[in-house]
Amino acid sequence: DSGVTQTPKHLITATGQRVTLRCSPRSGDLSVYWYQQSLDQGLQFLIQYYNGEERAKGNILERFSAQQFPDLHSELNLSSLELGDSALYFCASSVESGTPSYEQYFGPGTRLTVT
Amino acid sequence: AQKITQTQPGMFVQEKEAVTLDCTYDTSDPSYGLFWYKQPSSGEMIFLIYQGSYDQQNATEGRYSLNFQKARKSANLVISASQLGDSAMYFCAMREGWLSFGNEKLTFGTGTRLTIIP
């Protein structure tokens, strides 16, 4: 158990809908990352937040948005869903340290199926 | 060019043998980090080992070691004495930039599926 929690574990929804994925980082971790893992695209970095602020953006679509709240939990919002958005969405957390050897702790993922 | 290349889509290895999973990377950033993650069939991502670009020694964590050859830009994972529980997908990843400076990027390879044969 990495200490990172994600809800829900599974989500099935229809095209055009909007969903929210939730992530709680490990206690003490200030940084949250979101990733998408799909069969055709592999594991792709979407976005990173640090202590409530957006820090880095990867291959995140405009239909997707995220935020990190004062209690450090984060939500990933996916809207106007398409079949191709079906994937495993991971959240990871890490703590900023003085050395670069910080690892990211991954949550169990949310499997999104768009029908 | 691909940032992270894992050329072995699948490998079959006899139990108790050592296995090397290949990873090459491409970056012009002098400061970077290389990671290996394991993803079992259950889906979770498990951190295995980390190597920093300025680290002089190869990283080791139990049965895992990272064969870091900076000039060749390679960061192969070596698993000694493989076990049935090592069967999983293995991902090499590279971090460029710094979290503190807000320019951190993490790129994953396409993975190698390792199957340990009893």
Interface residues (C-beta under 8 A of the other chain):
Chain A: S2 S31 Y33 G42 L43 Q44 F45 Q48 Y50 R55 A56 G58 L88 F90 A92 S94 E96 T99 P100 S101 Y102 E103 Q104 Y105 F106 G107 P108 G109 R111
Chain B: S31 G33 F35 Y37 G43 E44 M45 I46 F47 Y50 G52 F91 R95 G97 W98 L99 S100 G102 N103 E104 K105 L106 T107 F108 G109 T110 G111
